[in-house]
């Protein structure tokens, strides 16, 4: 759970440190509705870059930034509708766009949700403690960024096989960067490193995205409300919201589906993974190339009881589409197939996990035979800006991308997608996936038998976490008032 117990001694020290650093912390309410942000702060932001490491950019942790790299204000939710000429299905697939957040990924919000409650309660001492961000990539980037803005030291942990862009950026922002063995699928090695740090150092606080409910709560509230706003804008009188589809990763983003299901009970929540590592679908294991969706376990913060479908994705499809969407020959072929050029210019908004989310949405639409009056939601977590080294590597390995390859990838990996490797979950299927948590979290990571049982049987377990939002905002407001800079 999220502990909001006040440590007054540490809190007073933190308030003094923040006062010296001269910044204030936004509330969840302001991230949902930037019109609540003070005009004086908006004026400061008008001259700052979106990625600048400056505390004012805490107020840009929202889905509503103006889509510009510098000096932008706020508007509506950043989202993109994918034309059927690209997807090959009639359903309207709409995605929130993560590029227009600081660091270029929505993980900067999840890490805010983890760190800030501990700061404003005095549970984290920024003068002594170092925030440890174990991750397969974007989460530790978001954590290091938020920690810098909040006057905290940080340690980023990620697999050595992740893209060079991640490491190069982290070396400038994080206090320490630790590379663990393996790649996307090697989450256990990340967990092992956090235990080593716990046992050998007294200055670390672990913010594990896979079990931190601040991650869950930020997406439930901020991403969930953003998706609700999109639906209010896009749903026509005879339209139907079919569901939200998301690769699992840490499972934090899936919490937005819980929010939406409370408003649209028939809307489904769909979790995705790599077919090369089908942990949810087959209790399986392996390695894959879809950066951003670590696996071989079920995240502690995944409410499996609310998951209606599991889809496993062939990582070859994702890699092929990354080339189709980013090579000149791919763009030219897409124009020939009737995809609007204006949309093709936006394909760079899709990083690897974003492409995976799009493929999931197409498979979901095909399975349920959805049509033009059905809306499927997803998230483009980050953009191809963070994977340029991967494109160069593919070019070196496979050579020049030709029209014949573009035609094959378009036919096989978009229009030819099948409804294989998926499961419409029964109650017993969900319980089976939930039970997998035991081996990672109870046996290895110190969680209790009582809590894993409560996650499944206690009707109030998940809603009690959601109910903490007003109290967290109250604590942020009170903290800012004590700092005295408003």
N, C-alpha and C positions, 0 to 999 in steps of 0.2 A: 504494500500500500504506500501512500504518500504521507510521510510523517510531518505534521505541521506544529510539532512541539517547539516552543520558543526556548532558545538558549540565550538568555539576556546578556551574559558577559561577552560572548562572541559577537552577538548582534550589535552591541554598542561599538565594538572595535570595527566591525564591518561598516557601520553607518559613518564613522569618522573617516575611514579609508575612501568611501564613495564620495563623501563631502570634499575631501582633498582632491579627488580625481574629477570632481565637478560634473556629475551626470545623474540622470534619473532613469528609472526603469519603466517601460510601458506595461500596461495591464493587458490581460487577455481581451478585455472589452475593446481596447484601442487597436489591437491587432485584427479583430473582427471588423471594426468600424473606425477607419483612420480619421473620419471627420471629428472624432473625439480628441485627436492629438492637438496639443496647444499650437496656435499659430506661430508662436516664437520658435518652436521646434521645426515646423514646416519651413520656416524661413532659413534656418540653419541648413536643412537638408537640400535646399535649392542650389547649393554650391558644392555638394559632395557627391563623389562617385558611389555607385551602388555597392562596390566591394571594398570601399575604403575602411581601414581598420580604425574606426572612430566610434565612440559610444552613441553618437546621435543615430547611427545606423541600426541600433536596437529597434527604433521605431519603423524600420523598413522590413521587419519580420512580419510580413503580411502577404496575402495573395493579391493585394490591390495596389501594388506599386505601378506607377506609370512605366511602361515597357521601354526604358531608356537606360543606358549605362551610367549616366551622370545627371544630377540636378533634377530628377523627376519628382513629381508630386504623387497624388493618389487618385485613383478612379475606381472603376468596377473590378470585378475578379478577372484576372488574366486567364483566359481559356481559349481553346481552339477546337473547332468542329472539323472532323476528318471527312472529306468528301467520299461518297460511295464509289466514285470512279477509281479511288485508290483502294478502298477496303473490299469492294466486290459484294458488299451486303447492303440491304436497304436501310437497316437500322442507323439511327443517328448516333455516332460515337463522338463524345465530347470529353476533352481532357483539360484539367487545370494545368497551367504551365509553371514549372518550378524555376526556369531560368531567371526570372525577374525577381528573385530573392537574393540577398547578400550570399556570396559564395556560389551562386548559380544553382542552388539546390534547396528543396524544402526541408532538408534535414536541419537547417539552421533554426527552424522553429521547434523541432522535436528536442534539440539540445537545450534551447531556452526553457522549455517546459520541465526539463530535468534539473537544471542548475538553479534557476531563479527561486523556486520554493525553498531550497536549502539556504540560499543567501539571505532571504528576507526573514527567515526564522532564526538565523544565527547558527545553523548547523554546519555551515561551511565557512571556514576562516580564510579569506583570500590573502591574508598576510603570511599564512603558514601552509595551508593545504594546497595541493596540486590536484586539479581535476583530471582524472584519467578517462579517456574516451576510447574504449575498445570497439573496433568497427571494421567493416570491409570496405570503407572508403569515405563516403560523403558524411556520415555521422561524425567521424572524428574531425573532419574538416569543419563542419558546423560547430562542433564543441570547442575546438581550438579558437575559432573566430569569436564565438559568444564569450568565451572565457577572457579573451583579450579585451573585448569591449567592456566587460564587467570587472576589469582590474584583477583577474585571476590568472595564475600560472596553470599550464596544461601539459598533459602528456598524451600524445596520439599513438594508438596502437592499430596497425593494419597489416594485412598479409603482404609479403615482399613482392608478390606477383601482380599487384594492382598497378594501374596506369601511372606513368611517370609524372603526369600533371599533378596527381594527388600529392606525391612526395615532394615535388619541387615547391608547391604552394605551402605545404605544411612546414617545410624547413624555414620558411620566412615568418610563420605565425606561431606555431607551437613551441613551447619551451624544450620539449624532447619529442623525438619521433622514434618509435620502436617498430621494426619490421619483423613480423613473425613468419615462420615457414609456410609455404604453400600459396594458395590463391583464394579465389572467391569462396570455395567450399570449406576452407580450413578454419572454421569458427572455433572449434575446440582448442586449437593452438592459441587463439586470442584469449580465451577464457583462462587457459593455463598461465599465460603471462600475467594476467591480472592477479591471480592467486600468488604468484611469485612476488609481485610488487607488494601485495598486502602483508606478506610474511617477512619481507626484508626491509620495508620502509615504513616510517610512521608519519609521512607527510602526504599520503595519497588518499583520495576519495574516489571510488570507482563509480562511474556513471555508465553502466552496461545497458546499451540501447535495447537489448533483448529482454531485460527484466525491469526497466525503469518505467513506472507508470506515468511519469511526466511526459514521456514520449507518446504513450497512448492518449493521455488527456489532451495534449495540444492538438492532435489530429482529430480527436472526437469533437472538440469545440471549434477550432479555427478552420480546419479543412472541412469538417462537416457543415459548418455554417456557409462556407464559401460555395460548396456544392449545392446547398439548398438555394442560395441566391441564383446560381446558374439555372437551376430547374425552374424557379419562379419566372425567370426571364424567357426561357426557351420552351417550356411546356405549352403547347397549344391546346385548345379545348378537348380534342379527341386523342391527345397524346398520352403515353404511358411511360412512367419511369420503370425500367426493367431491372436495373441493379448497378452495382459498382464492382469493377474488376481490378485487382491489384496484385502484383507479385508480392510475396509474403515479406521478404527481407526480415526486418525486426518485428513486423506485424503492427507497428505503430500506426501506419497510414490506414490500415484496415478498420481502425476505430471510427473513421468517418462513416463507414458503412453502418455501424451501430447507431450513430446519430440519425442517419437517413432512414433506417428501418423503424425508428420510433415515430417518424413522420409519415413514411410510406411503408406500411407493414408488408406489402407484397414485394417490395424491392429486394433483390437478392444481394448477398455479400459473397464474392468469389475470390478465392485465394489461389495464387499461381506460384509455380516453382519451375526449375529446369528438369526436363525429362532425363537428362544425364545424371541427375541426383534427386530421384523422386521420393523424398522423405515423407511427405504428407500422403502421397498417392499409394505408395507401396512399402512404406517403412524402409526405403532404400537409401543408397549412398552413392558417391561418385564425385566427379569434378565437372565443372562447366565453365562457360565463358561469358555468362551474362553478369557483368559487373553491377553490384548493387543489391544482390539478393542472396546473402549468405544463408547457409542451410545445414543439413545433417542434424537438425534438432527442431523442436517446436518451440518458438519463443514463449517465454513465461507470460507475456502480455497479450498473447493471441487468445481471444475469446472464441475458441473453436466451436462452442455450442451455437454460435451465431453464424457459422460459415455454411453456406448453402451448396457450394460447389468447389471442387479442387480441379485445377487445370495444370498439367505439366507441359512445358514448352521445349521443343527441340532447339538447342542453342545454335545449331547450324542455320536454322531459319533466321534467328536474330542477327547473326553475323552477316548472312547474305543480304538481309534487308538494310543493315547499316551501310553496306557498299552501294546498294541500289539507291538509297536516300541521299548519298553524299558524293557520289562520283559524277562527273559531267555526263558520261554516257548514260548513267541511270536517270538523271534529270531529263535528258533529251528523250529517252524512251518513254518516260512517264507522260511527257507532253504529247507524244504520239498516241498514247492510250487514253487521252482525254482528261488527264489530271490538270486542273487549272494551274497556270504558271505562278499565280499569286500564292497558291498554297504550297507549291514546290519550294518556294523561297523560305517557307517556314519549317521545312523538314529538319533543319539544323537544330530545332528545338527539342529533338528526340535523341537522348542518349540511349545506351544499350538497354537499361531497364525500362525506359519509356517505350522503346520499340517492343519489348516483351509485353508491356501492358496493352499496347495496341493489338498485338497478335492475340492476346487473351480475349480482348473485346470482340474481335472478329469471330473467334471460335465460339464464344458465348452466344453471339447473335445467330450464328449458323445452327447451333444446337437447339435453341428455342425458336428457330424460324422467325426471328424478329423482322419487322418491316419498318416502313417510313414513319410510322406513328409511335415507334418505340425509341427511347433514349437510353443509352448505356454510358455510364460515367467512368472515367479513369483519371490517372495523374501522369503527366510527363515530369518525372521527378527531377531530371537534370537534362542538359543539352549535350550535343556532340562537341561543344567547346571543350569539355573535360576529357575528351577521348581522341584528340587529334593524333597522338602518338600511336594509338591502335590502328587508325586509318593508314598511317604511314607504314606500320608493320605489315598490314594486309597487302598493301601495294607492293612492298618488297617481296613478300612471300608468293603472292599470286600473279604479280605483274599487272599490266594495264587492264583496266576494267572495260570490257567490250560490250557492244550492243547485244550480242548473242547471250552473254551472261545476264545482262539486265532483263532480257526477254524471259530467260529461264527462271530467274528469281521472281519476277512479277507473276508468271504463270503458276509456279509451284508453291511459292512461299507467301503469296497474298491470295490470289483467286483460287489457288489449289489447296488452301488450308482445310484440313479435315477435323472432324469432331472426335479425334482419338485422344487417348491419354487424359481423359477427364472423368470425374465422378460426381454425380448429383448425390449429395450426401444424405443418407438416412441418419436417424438418431444414433444408431449403433456405430455407423461410420465415424461420426463426430466424436463419440466417446472413445473410440479406438485411437484416433489421432490425439485427443486430449491426454490419454493415458501415456503416450510417448514422452510427455513432459517429465514424468517421474524419473526417468533414467538420467536426463541431463540435470534437472533442477533439484530434485530431492537427493539423489545419490551423489551427485558431483558438486552442486553449487550451493548447498546449504539451505535450500527451502524445506518447509515442513510438509509432512503427510497431511496434516490438518488443513493447510492452506490449499494444497492441490485438490483436496476433496471439496473445500469451500468454493473454489473456482467453478466447479461443476454443479454442485448441489445447492449452494446458497443463492437464492434469487436476488439478494441485495448486494452481492459481492461487487459486481461491475457497476451497478448504478450508484453505489456508495462512493466509488472513485469519482464518477461523473459529478456527484453532488458537492465535491470539494471546490469547484470552480469559483463560486462567490467568495469563499473564505480566502482563497489564494489571492484574488484581486483585492480583497480588503487588506490583506497583509502587505501587498505591494504598495497600495495607496498610503498606508500607515508608515511604511518604511520610507517612502519618498518625502512624506511630511516631516519625519524626524531628521532626514538629511537636510531639509530646509532650503532646497534650491529651486523649488517651483515658484 
